[in-house]
Amino acid sequence: MFAKIDVNGDDAAELYQWLKSEQPGKRESPDVTWNFEKFLVNSAGEAVARFSPGVPPEAIAEQLDELLG
């Protein structure tokens, strides 16, 4: 469960392949740029948002409340 996985490239874990295909981001490449990049998935299992590493968790609190509410 805590094994290191690849998030980019040919060996990327299936979860990250899916997340990046659903939320490719605004850059030239859909690759994850840093460890603290965040994806928001709703209760239906849909990837609904992607946040860069510089976005603090507090900044997405309102969206979390909407999804959980």
C-alpha positions in Angstrom: 0.0 0.0 0.0 2.8 2.4 0.7 5.1 1.3 -2.1 6.7 3.9 -4.4 4.8 4.2 -7.7 5.4 6.1 -10.9 3.0 8.9 -11.7 4.4 9.8 -15.1 5.8 8.0 -18.1 5.2 4.6 -19.5 5.1 2.9 -16.1 2.7 5.3 -14.4 0.2 3.7 -12.1 -3.2 3.2 -13.7 -4.8 5.6 -11.2 -2.6 8.4 -12.3 -3.0 7.6 -16.0 -6.7 7.9 -15.5 -6.5 11.1 -13.3 -4.3 12.8 -15.9 -6.6 11.8 -18.8 -9.6 13.2 -17.0 -7.9 16.3 -15.7 -5.0 17.1 -18.0 -4.3 20.5 -16.5 -3.4 23.7 -18.2 0.2 23.0 -19.1 1.7 21.6 -22.3 2.0 18.2 -20.7 -0.5 16.4 -18.4 2.3 15.1 -16.3 2.2 15.5 -12.6 4.8 18.2 -11.8 5.4 17.7 -8.1 4.4 15.5 -5.1 1.8 18.0 -3.8 -0.3 18.2 -7.0 -3.9 17.4 -6.0 -6.8 15.8 -7.8 -10.4 16.1 -6.5 -12.7 13.1 -7.2 -16.4 13.2 -6.4 -18.5 10.5 -4.8 -19.5 9.2 -8.3 -15.8 8.5 -9.0 -15.4 11.4 -11.4 -12.2 13.5 -11.4 -13.7 17.0 -11.1 -10.6 19.2 -10.5 -6.9 19.4 -10.5 -4.7 21.7 -8.4 -1.1 22.7 -8.8 1.4 22.1 -6.0 1.2 25.8 -5.0 -2.5 25.7 -4.2 -2.8 25.1 -0.4 -5.4 22.6 0.8 -7.3 25.4 2.5 -7.9 27.0 -0.9 -10.0 23.9 -2.0 -12.0 23.6 1.2 -15.1 25.3 -0.4 -15.1 22.8 -3.2 -14.7 19.9 -0.7 -17.6 21.2 1.3 -19.8 21.4 -1.9 -19.0 17.8 -2.8 -19.5 16.5 0.7 -22.6 18.6 1.5 
